Amino acid sequence: MTNDDKAQEANTGSEGIPAPDGPANLIDTDYVIGQDNITGSKFGVDMDLHGKVFTISSLVILFFVIATLAMQNQVEPLFNAIFDVLTGNLSWFFLLAANIFVILAVVLIFTPLGKVRIGGAHATPDFSYAGWFAMLFAAGMGIGLMFYGVSEPMTHFGTAMGGTTVENGVRTDWAPLGAAGGDQQGAITLGMAATIFHWGLHPWGIYAVVALALALFSYNKGLPLTMRSIFYPVLGERVWGWAGHVIDILAVFATLFGLATSLGLGASQASAGLGYLFGTPDTDATMVLLILGITIVALGSVVMGVDKGVQRLSQLNMALAFLLLIFVIAVGPTLMIATGFFENLVAYIVNLPALSMPFGREDANFSQGWTAFYWAWWISWSPFVGMFIARVSRGRSVREFLIAVLLVPSVVSVLWMTAFGGTAIDQYITDGFEGVQNAALELQLFTMLGQLPLTSITSFVGIVLVMVFFITSSDSGSLVIDSITAGGKVDAPTSQRVFWCLIEGAIAIALLLGGGLTALQTAVITTGLPFTLVLLVACYAIIKGLMSEPKSV
């Protein structure tokens, strides 16, 4: 098969990946997308799925859900033990790996490899800068920012103010770095720097590496849009065999548990918000009913398709999030937010080397319980977010791609955390209001909004935002997982996306009932660990793939 034939097949094939525009180094393989798929119809349900990847992934996940629900009392201490072991012994590995991803992304910006254009040397962008930046912003917004936007800055501020505590020669406090005991301004600076650290360059470095790898090997090399394609420079034709199956199965597990963690956090926050606003009971039953109800809505969006479902919900989400952000800036401590934005950026840059240090950390609770969990969470989300970013970034040079993916969402996250977290801290310092600090994590957003005008309206908007983020995450995640388990196809039967949408809801319910937040965190850490190894190998594949590409002028 010649390169021209392969380009034509890529342009017309069922995977919907356009041929490279201009010079590109297509990979010469006889693999045809979907060649190992099981197709047909059983019991009136259409199928087009990769037999091995789909079967193993679905059976293992179903067993996990059933076992967790059947043995709730037994699995909770097990989740706690696994979380303690993994974070206690391997937090350095997650921190080191995340540093490698950021360094690789930054280095590529300044090397000649940054001139490579995604989609071929003559490719032009599919979206304007404004539209592209908006979609990167959308990818950066999610349930996590709603859940942690107030609670994390407030938590780090409080622990930093409390100083360090030592028992039997070991620090037992949760403050970042050396804390700032009794120093109010120092605690604000350190707390905001630690928060931005978790939402800035490192998560977006992880996403950028995955997105660039997927885009390069699909749009430039002509391979299916699936994780195994990234490893062709390492494995060659073996990537279509069991080695590739394992990579895709790990991607499914990581994405599912990363999504389930977000859905579980969203359900707990929505339940707390409904209790705060309407007095409904904030119980496990309420959270289960929320997950069931929102999953049903997500199913409707899945059936409607991307254009009518996900796109419209994403537009609604963007508008609501922007309005809520502007409202908090306008009626909150506006001057403090404006000046704090730049002060927090400086604090982040100054503290970045110490916060990202993998070894010799004295702040074990912070680096293990916060940072290691976050990095595993972002890594679990990386196939999902990376595939989305790859799809909307064709036509960009590697340099502008990396600059935009690293900086645009990071800046938005800094503004969000400064506005919401800074407002809560200002209420504590200026007004002496301790309600946010004393509230449960999932309730702190609504407690902060309760001190501002139009409380009922803004709290209701907050609940709607969490729910719509829930729906769009579930919907988009179903599309990505279905593409992986369908051998890279993006036009598989809708029934398969419905299946994965239901599975995501089931995992979230199982984890919440089987151990709550710790179970969610444990699931992410456990699946993020092997997938971190996958991404480290992908770094080599990216360099090798870029070196073989012609540079745009």
MIDOTOR-146717 format. One line per field, with one value per residue (C-alpha): residue number from 0; residue in three letters; chain; y, x, z. Coordinates in steps of 0.5 Angstrom, whole numbers. Example, Ala and Ser with C-alpha at 12.3 -4.5 7.8 and 13.67 -1.06 7.14 Angstrom:
# residues 2
resi = [0/1]
resn = [ala/ser]
chain = [A/A]
y = [-9/-2]
x = [25/27]
z = [16/14]
***
This chain:
# residues 553
resi = [0/1/2/3/4/5/6/7/8/9/10/11/12/13/14/15/16/17/18/19/20/21/22/23/24/25/26/27/28/29/30/31/32/33/34/35/36/37/38/39/40/41/42/43/44/45/46/47/48/49/50/51/52/53/54/55/56/57/58/59/60/61/62/63/64/65/66/67/68/69/70/71/72/73/74/75/76/77/78/79/80/81/82/83/84/85/86/87/88/89/90/91/92/93/94/95/96/97/98/99/100/101/102/103/104/105/106/107/108/109/110/111/112/113/114/115/116/117/118/119/120/121/122/123/124/125/126/127/128/129/130/131/132/133/134/135/136/137/138/139/140/141/142/143/144/145/146/147/148/149/150/151/152/153/154/155/156/157/158/159/160/161/162/163/164/165/166/167/168/169/170/171/172/173/174/175/176/177/178/179/180/181/182/183/184/185/186/187/188/189/190/191/192/193/194/195/196/197/198/199/200/201/202/203/204/205/206/207/208/209/210/211/212/213/214/215/216/217/218/219/220/221/222/223/224/225/226/227/228/229/230/231/232/233/234/235/236/237/238/239/240/241/242/243/244/245/246/247/248/249/250/251/252/253/254/255/256/257/258/259/260/261/262/263/264/265/266/267/268/269/270/271/272/273/274/275/276/277/278/279/280/281/282/283/284/285/286/287/288/289/290/291/292/293/294/295/296/297/298/299/300/301/302/303/304/305/306/307/308/309/310/311/312/313/314/315/316/317/318/319/320/321/322/323/324/325/326/327/328/329/330/331/332/333/334/335/336/337/338/339/340/341/342/343/344/345/346/347/348/349/350/351/352/353/354/355/356/357/358/359/360/361/362/363/364/365/366/367/368/369/370/371/372/373/374/375/376/377/378/379/380/381/382/383/384/385/386/387/388/389/390/391/392/393/394/395/396/397/398/399/400/401/402/403/404/405/406/407/408/409/410/411/412/413/414/415/416/417/418/419/420/421/422/423/424/425/426/427/428/429/430/431/432/433/434/435/436/437/438/439/440/441/442/443/444/445/446/447/448/449/450/451/452/453/454/455/456/457/458/459/460/461/462/463/464/465/466/467/468/469/470/471/472/473/474/475/476/477/478/479/480/481/482/483/484/485/486/487/488/489/490/491/492/493/494/495/496/497/498/499/500/501/502/503/504/505/506/507/508/509/510/511/512/513/514/515/516/517/518/519/520/521/522/523/524/525/526/527/528/529/530/531/532/533/534/535/536/537/538/539/540/541/542/543/544/545/546/547/548/549/550/551/552]
resn = [met/thr/asn/asp/asp/lys/ala/gln/glu/ala/asn/thr/gly/ser/glu/gly/ile/pro/ala/pro/asp/gly/pro/ala/asn/leu/ile/asp/thr/asp/tyr/val/ile/gly/gln/asp/asn/ile/thr/gly/ser/lys/phe/gly/val/asp/met/asp/leu/his/gly/lys/val/phe/thr/ile/ser/ser/leu/val/ile/leu/phe/phe/val/ile/ala/thr/leu/ala/met/gln/asn/gln/val/glu/pro/leu/phe/asn/ala/ile/phe/asp/val/leu/thr/gly/asn/leu/ser/trp/phe/phe/leu/leu/ala/ala/asn/ile/phe/val/ile/leu/ala/val/val/leu/ile/phe/thr/pro/leu/gly/lys/val/arg/ile/gly/gly/ala/his/ala/thr/pro/asp/phe/ser/tyr/ala/gly/trp/phe/ala/met/leu/phe/ala/ala/gly/met/gly/ile/gly/leu/met/phe/tyr/gly/val/ser/glu/pro/met/thr/his/phe/gly/thr/ala/met/gly/gly/thr/thr/val/glu/asn/gly/val/arg/thr/asp/trp/ala/pro/leu/gly/ala/ala/gly/gly/asp/gln/gln/gly/ala/ile/thr/leu/gly/met/ala/ala/thr/ile/phe/his/trp/gly/leu/his/pro/trp/gly/ile/tyr/ala/val/val/ala/leu/ala/leu/ala/leu/phe/ser/tyr/asn/lys/gly/leu/pro/leu/thr/met/arg/ser/ile/phe/tyr/pro/val/leu/gly/glu/arg/val/trp/gly/trp/ala/gly/his/val/ile/asp/ile/leu/ala/val/phe/ala/thr/leu/phe/gly/leu/ala/thr/ser/leu/gly/leu/gly/ala/ser/gln/ala/ser/ala/gly/leu/gly/tyr/leu/phe/gly/thr/pro/asp/thr/asp/ala/thr/met/val/leu/leu/ile/leu/gly/ile/thr/ile/val/ala/leu/gly/ser/val/val/met/gly/val/asp/lys/gly/val/gln/arg/leu/ser/gln/leu/asn/met/ala/leu/ala/phe/leu/leu/leu/ile/phe/val/ile/ala/val/gly/pro/thr/leu/met/ile/ala/thr/gly/phe/phe/glu/asn/leu/val/ala/tyr/ile/val/asn/leu/pro/ala/leu/ser/met/pro/phe/gly/arg/glu/asp/ala/asn/phe/ser/gln/gly/trp/thr/ala/phe/tyr/trp/ala/trp/trp/ile/ser/trp/ser/pro/phe/val/gly/met/phe/ile/ala/arg/val/ser/arg/gly/arg/ser/val/arg/glu/phe/leu/ile/ala/val/leu/leu/val/pro/ser/val/val/ser/val/leu/trp/met/thr/ala/phe/gly/gly/thr/ala/ile/asp/gln/tyr/ile/thr/asp/gly/phe/glu/gly/val/gln/asn/ala/ala/leu/glu/leu/gln/leu/phe/thr/met/leu/gly/gln/leu/pro/leu/thr/ser/ile/thr/ser/phe/val/gly/ile/val/leu/val/met/val/phe/phe/ile/thr/ser/ser/asp/ser/gly/ser/leu/val/ile/asp/ser/ile/thr/ala/gly/gly/lys/val/asp/ala/pro/thr/ser/gln/arg/val/phe/trp/cys/leu/ile/glu/gly/ala/ile/ala/ile/ala/leu/leu/leu/gly/gly/gly/leu/thr/ala/leu/gln/thr/ala/val/ile/thr/thr/gly/leu/pro/phe/thr/leu/val/leu/leu/val/ala/cys/tyr/ala/ile/ile/lys/gly/leu/met/ser/glu/pro/lys/ser/val]
chain = [A/A/A/A/A/A/A/A/A/A/A/A/A/A/A/A/A/A/A/A/A/A/A/A/A/A/A/A/A/A/A/A/A/A/A/A/A/A/A/A/A/A/A/A/A/A/A/A/A/A/A/A/A/A/A/A/A/A/A/A/A/A/A/A/A/A/A/A/A/A/A/A/A/A/A/A/A/A/A/A/A/A/A/A/A/A/A/A/A/A/A/A/A/A/A/A/A/A/A/A/A/A/A/A/A/A/A/A/A/A/A/A/A/A/A/A/A/A/A/A/A/A/A/A/A/A/A/A/A/A/A/A/A/A/A/A/A/A/A/A/A/A/A/A/A/A/A/A/A/A/A/A/A/A/A/A/A/A/A/A/A/A/A/A/A/A/A/A/A/A/A/A/A/A/A/A/A/A/A/A/A/A/A/A/A/A/A/A/A/A/A/A/A/A/A/A/A/A/A/A/A/A/A/A/A/A/A/A/A/A/A/A/A/A/A/A/A/A/A/A/A/A/A/A/A/A/A/A/A/A/A/A/A/A/A/A/A/A/A/A/A/A/A/A/A/A/A/A/A/A/A/A/A/A/A/A/A/A/A/A/A/A/A/A/A/A/A/A/A/A/A/A/A/A/A/A/A/A/A/A/A/A/A/A/A/A/A/A/A/A/A/A/A/A/A/A/A/A/A/A/A/A/A/A/A/A/A/A/A/A/A/A/A/A/A/A/A/A/A/A/A/A/A/A/A/A/A/A/A/A/A/A/A/A/A/A/A/A/A/A/A/A/A/A/A/A/A/A/A/A/A/A/A/A/A/A/A/A/A/A/A/A/A/A/A/A/A/A/A/A/A/A/A/A/A/A/A/A/A/A/A/A/A/A/A/A/A/A/A/A/A/A/A/A/A/A/A/A/A/A/A/A/A/A/A/A/A/A/A/A/A/A/A/A/A/A/A/A/A/A/A/A/A/A/A/A/A/A/A/A/A/A/A/A/A/A/A/A/A/A/A/A/A/A/A/A/A/A/A/A/A/A/A/A/A/A/A/A/A/A/A/A/A/A/A/A/A/A/A/A/A/A/A/A/A/A/A/A/A/A/A/A/A/A/A/A/A/A/A/A/A/A/A/A/A/A/A/A/A/A/A/A/A/A/A/A/A/A/A/A/A/A/A/A/A/A/A/A/A/A/A/A/A/A/A/A/A/A/A/A/A/A/A/A/A/A/A/A/A/A/A/A/A/A/A/A/A/A/A/A/A/A/A]
y = [0/7/13/16/10/11/18/17/11/16/21/17/11/10/13/20/22/27/26/30/36/37/33/28/22/17/10/4/-1/-6/-5/-3/0/-4/-11/-14/-12/-16/-13/-15/-15/-19/-19/-13/-9/-7/-8/-6/-7/-10/-17/-17/-10/-9/-16/-16/-8/-9/-16/-13/-7/-11/-15/-9/-6/-12/-14/-7/-6/-13/-12/-5/-6/-10/-6/1/-1/-4/2/6/1/1/9/9/5/8/15/13/9/12/19/21/17/21/28/26/23/30/34/30/31/39/39/35/40/46/44/42/49/52/46/46/40/46/47/41/42/38/35/36/41/45/44/50/50/48/53/61/63/65/59/54/58/57/50/49/53/49/43/46/47/42/39/39/47/47/42/45/52/55/49/48/55/55/49/50/57/54/49/54/59/53/52/45/40/34/28/22/26/26/32/31/37/38/45/45/46/49/52/60/59/65/69/71/74/69/63/67/67/60/57/60/58/51/51/54/48/43/47/50/47/40/38/41/39/32/33/37/30/26/30/32/24/23/28/27/19/20/27/26/18/16/11/10/15/11/10/4/8/12/6/4/7/3/-4/-3/-8/-11/-5/-9/-15/-16/-11/-6/-9/-8/-1/1/-3/1/7/5/3/10/14/10/11/18/20/16/20/27/24/22/29/32/28/29/37/37/33/38/44/42/41/48/51/47/43/36/30/30/22/17/15/22/22/15/18/24/20/16/22/25/19/18/25/24/18/23/27/21/19/26/25/30/36/36/34/35/41/45/43/45/52/52/50/56/61/59/59/65/69/66/68/75/75/73/78/84/83/80/84/86/90/84/79/84/85/78/75/77/76/69/68/70/66/60/61/63/56/52/49/47/44/40/37/29/27/30/33/34/36/28/29/35/32/25/26/32/32/25/24/30/28/21/24/28/22/18/24/25/20/23/31/29/26/32/37/33/33/41/42/40/45/48/48/44/50/54/48/47/54/55/48/50/57/59/54/55/62/61/56/62/67/62/60/67/69/64/62/69/71/66/68/75/73/70/75/82/80/74/69/62/59/57/54/50/47/40/41/40/45/51/54/55/57/62/64/65/71/75/78/73/67/63/64/64/57/54/56/53/46/47/48/41/37/40/38/32/30/33/29/23/24/26/20/15/17/17/10/7/10/6/-1/0/-1/7/8/14/12/6/4/9/3/2/9/8/2/6/11/7/3/10/12/5/6/12/9/3/7/12/7/3/8/15/20/15/10/15/17/10/8/14/12/5/6/12/8/3/9/13/8/8/16/16/11/16/21/17/16/23/25/20/21/29/28/24/30/35/42/47/54]
x = [0/3/3/-2/-7/-6/-7/-14/-16/-15/-19/-25/-24/-30/-25/-26/-19/-17/-11/-5/-5/2/8/8/11/5/7/7/2/-3/-7/-14/-18/-24/-21/-21/-28/-34/-40/-47/-53/-55/-62/-63/-57/-52/-45/-38/-33/-26/-27/-21/-21/-28/-29/-24/-25/-33/-32/-27/-31/-37/-34/-31/-38/-42/-36/-36/-43/-44/-38/-39/-36/-31/-28/-28/-22/-18/-19/-16/-10/-9/-9/-4/1/1/1/6/11/10/8/15/14/8/11/17/13/9/16/18/12/12/19/18/13/17/23/19/17/24/27/26/21/16/16/12/5/-1/-4/1/6/1/-5/-9/-13/-20/-22/-20/-16/-22/-26/-20/-18/-26/-25/-19/-22/-28/-23/-20/-27/-30/-33/-26/-26/-33/-31/-24/-25/-27/-25/-18/-15/-19/-16/-9/-9/-12/-7/-1/-3/-4/4/7/6/11/10/15/20/14/10/3/0/-3/1/5/12/14/8/7/5/1/3/-3/-1/5/-1/-5/1/3/-4/-6/1/0/-7/-5/1/-5/-9/-3/2/3/-4/-4/3/0/-6/-1/3/-2/-6/0/2/-5/-6/1/0/-7/-7/1/2/-5/-6/-13/-14/-13/-8/-4/-2/2/7/8/15/17/13/12/7/6/2/-4/-3/-4/1/-3/-9/-6/-5/-12/-15/-11/-13/-20/-19/-16/-21/-27/-24/-22/-29/-32/-28/-31/-38/-37/-35/-40/-46/-43/-43/-50/-53/-50/-52/-59/-59/-56/-62/-68/-67/-66/-63/-55/-55/-52/-59/-59/-53/-55/-61/-57/-52/-58/-62/-56/-54/-61/-60/-53/-56/-61/-55/-51/-57/-58/-50/-45/-47/-54/-52/-45/-44/-51/-49/-42/-45/-50/-44/-39/-44/-46/-39/-37/-43/-42/-34/-36/-41/-36/-31/-36/-40/-34/-27/-26/-20/-17/-18/-15/-9/-9/-9/-2/1/-2/2/8/7/6/12/17/14/14/21/20/13/15/21/19/25/26/20/18/11/9/1/1/5/2/-5/-6/-1/0/-8/-8/-3/-6/-13/-10/-6/-13/-17/-11/-14/-21/-18/-12/-17/-21/-16/-13/-19/-20/-12/-11/-7/-3/4/7/10/3/-1/4/4/-4/-5/0/-2/-9/-13/-7/-9/-16/-15/-11/-17/-22/-18/-17/-24/-27/-22/-20/-27/-28/-21/-23/-29/-25/-20/-24/-31/-29/-34/-31/-37/-33/-27/-32/-36/-35/-31/-37/-41/-36/-38/-45/-43/-38/-44/-49/-45/-46/-52/-57/-55/-61/-60/-52/-53/-58/-53/-48/-52/-54/-47/-44/-50/-49/-41/-43/-47/-42/-36/-40/-43/-36/-32/-37/-35/-28/-28/-33/-28/-22/-26/-29/-22/-21/-28/-31/-38/-39/-47/-50/-52/-44/-44/-50/-47/-41/-45/-49/-42/-39/-45/-45/-38/-39/-45/-40/-35/-39/-42/-36/-32/-34/-28/-22/-25/-25/-18/-16/-19/-15/-9/-9/-11/-6/0/0/-2/4/9/5/5/13/14/10/15/20/15/13/20/22/15/17/24/21/16/18/18/13/15]
z = [0/-2/2/-3/-2/5/5/1/6/12/8/7/12/18/23/20/20/14/10/12/8/5/6/12/14/14/17/13/16/13/19/17/23/25/22/29/31/32/28/27/31/37/41/37/39/33/35/32/38/39/42/46/49/50/53/58/60/61/65/69/71/72/77/80/81/83/88/91/92/95/100/102/109/107/101/105/110/104/100/105/106/98/98/104/101/94/96/102/98/91/91/89/82/81/82/78/72/72/72/66/62/63/62/55/53/55/51/45/45/44/39/32/33/35/27/26/24/26/20/15/13/9/14/16/23/23/28/29/35/39/38/39/46/48/47/51/56/56/57/63/67/70/76/80/79/82/88/90/87/94/99/96/97/104/106/104/108/114/114/113/118/123/122/123/128/130/133/134/130/124/121/122/119/112/111/104/105/111/113/115/122/125/118/115/109/108/109/103/99/100/100/93/90/93/90/83/83/83/77/73/68/71/69/63/61/62/58/52/52/51/46/42/41/39/34/31/30/27/23/21/21/19/25/28/34/40/45/42/36/40/41/34/34/40/38/31/28/35/37/33/38/45/47/44/47/54/53/50/56/61/58/59/66/67/64/67/74/73/70/76/81/78/78/85/87/83/86/93/92/88/94/99/95/95/102/103/98/99/106/102/106/104/105/100/98/95/92/89/86/83/80/77/75/71/68/65/62/60/56/52/50/48/44/41/39/39/35/39/45/48/44/46/54/53/51/56/61/59/59/66/69/66/69/76/75/73/79/84/81/81/88/92/93/86/88/92/86/81/85/87/80/79/86/86/79/82/88/84/80/86/90/84/84/92/91/85/88/88/94/101/102/110/108/107/108/103/98/98/100/95/90/89/88/83/79/78/77/71/68/69/65/60/55/55/55/51/45/46/45/39/35/35/34/27/23/29/29/35/38/38/40/47/48/48/52/57/58/56/61/67/67/67/73/76/75/78/84/86/85/89/94/95/96/101/105/105/108/114/114/113/116/121/118/119/116/110/114/118/113/109/103/98/102/102/95/97/104/101/96/102/104/97/94/90/94/92/85/85/89/84/78/82/83/75/73/77/74/67/68/70/64/59/62/62/55/52/56/53/46/48/51/46/41/44/45/38/35/34/30/32/28/33/34/39/44/46/48/52/55/58/60/65/67/69/73/76/78/81/86/87/90/94/97/98/101/99/98/100/95/89/90/91/85/81/84/83/75/74/77/71/66/68/66/59/58/60/54/50/51/47/42/41/40/35/31/31/29/22/20/15/19/17/14]
***
